[in-house]
Amino acid sequence: MTKRWVLKDAADAVTVQELADELNINPVLSTLLVQRGIKNFDDAKYFFRPNALHLHDPFLMQDMEKAIDRIEKAIATNEKILVYGDYDVDGTTAVSIVYSYFQKLHQNIEYYIPDRYKEGYGISTQGIDYAAANGFGLIIALDCGIKSVDKIDYANTLGVDFIICDHHLPGAQLPAAVAVLDPKRADCGYPYKELSGAGIGFKLIQAWAEKHGLPFEDVAEYLDLVAISVACDIVHITGENRVLAHLGLQKINENPCIGVKTLMQVAGRGNMYTISDVVFLLGPRINAAGRIDDAKHAVELLIACHEDAAKEKGDMINLRNTERKGHDLQITEQALSMIDNDEVMIARKSTVVFNEEWHKGVIGIVASRLTEKYYRPTVVLTRSNGHVAGSARSVLGYDLYEALCGCSDLLIQFGGHKYAAGLTMQPENVPAFIQKFEEVVSSTIPDELLIQQISIDAEIELTDIDSKFFRIMNQFAPFGPENMAPVFLTKNVYVSGNAGLVGGAHVKTFVMQPGSAAFSSIAFNQGELLPQLKPGVPFDICYTIEENVWREQRTIQLNIKAIKLVGSE
């Protein structure tokens, strides 16, 4: 697939040089720092040395005092508390954090995860009815609830109070809960706006500990779960999130809780986890519990106090993940076949595929895979509870939610954001929706957005890369949205020796420039370029720099994202 190479705007040259001099680093590295908003020594110290002192005062969050007061009242009167959360990684880690912490202080507490298929996303009437019928006077809702105005009104009529801990954008009206913790509230002065749902739950227990003079270590016990939520909910890894992710990764790699340790064991990796490892090894297993079975199993694993119980849950979740991968693979193959055998679908600027037999739990993953393959806004549909349910994904720069607004007359409901959304419609509306979605997308998407973009941080020479450069660049981690691993452009490189294929589709070679060392390189899924990579033939590469570990030998490796022969376009 052709990709657009886009070099980021140059940073201010004076600021770059001043910072390079102040920190005694390569100007390329100071360029990367300035691009990230780091312009002086103090900024750099905060960035390179994240620690618990950088966490904000939780009482800066609007309604935090009210939330703590209401929990104090519940504990003082032995009132039943229900910790309620969404069924994804963010929701289940959030529930695990808040339930585990308060369970040590208050025995009259339970948790509740809505059924993905029977209740759907967010606060459900069924969940409220369960609370009322079982004598719960307070629900702490995590990673959901900010738009549940009607549901909270209903709970109030039953005498069930809510504390909402959410990180999604509020609607025009806030729910009438006892407390609404959400940094994205217009009236909330909290200094960092991009916390995950579990991050809000963490701030709640941090506030409790501060008010009651309890040690921070009691709260820090849950940082591994916070890091998992930050990684898997794809929130910004900047500011306070970066501090939480850094501290949480340390805990994952040094002293994870029993549930996380078990998850790491079934994933086949003991430690040295990065954010990317968390996303690809731990996140899918936690998610699989809710996609294939019941997300309560994920919470049971993450709150486990005994290794035997954790092992049983870990093995079950790993099995569910294997089932999930089977569904995922089968449905993706069927969807690819549908598209590739239909000239009309191939010619479109959107993709909509429907099969009423597909498993609802994996259609979001399939939508992501199809978007990756064809690079256009994509919707995957299946039957669910008498309706047709869909999961949608977008491409960089295109507002999918707005596109669905243009089709709203054909939908029962829809929700989400710019790049991902869910929707429901009547079965008879599927053909009209396919047509309307294509009309909306084709009339609003610029052609350049249908070509995948590689955002390049800086152009460098291979001679810039040495052990000091690599060591400092590694300290930019943890990487993630708004702090991605730097992508470099180097022009006029040559293969050194022979290039070959590994794994059937990946190019493995060494590249160099005159006067540089030869760098081990891997180009995933670019095997079709192999015949063109000949000694003496110059080409340009864009790549990230990583460490390759083989038989305990550590070497610098270039992970090549794209290759362009010199003179070609």
Buried (B, 14 or more C-beta within 10 A) or exposed (E): EEBEBEBBEEBEEEBBEBBBEEBEBBBBBBBBBBBBEBBEEEBBEBBEEBEBEBBBEBBBBBBBEBBBBBBEBBBEEEBBBBBBBBBBBBBBBBBBBBBBBBBEEBEBBBBBBBBBBEBBBBBBEBBBBBBBEEEBBBBBBBBBBBBBBEBBEBBBEEEBBBBBBBBBEBEEEBBEBBBBBBBBBEEBEBEBBBBBBBBBBBBBBBBBBBBEEBEEEBBBBBBBBBBBBBBBBBBBBBBBBBBBBBBBBBBBBEEBBBBBBBBBBBBEEEEEBBBBBBBEBBBBBBBBBBBBBBBBBBBBBBBBEEBEBBBBBBBBBBBBBEBBBEBBEBBBEBBBEBBEEEEEBEEBBBBBBBBEEBBBBBBBBBBBBBBEBBBBBBBBBBBBEEBBBBBBBBBEEBBBBEBBEBBEEBBEEBBBEBBBBBBBBBEEBBEBBBEBBBBBBEEBBEEEBBEBBBEBBBBBBBEBBEEEBEEBBEEBBBBBEBBBBBBBBBBEBBBBEEBEEEEEEBBBBBBBBEEBBBBBBBBEEBBEBBEEBEEEEEBBBBBBBBEBEEEEEEEBBBBBBBBBEEEEE
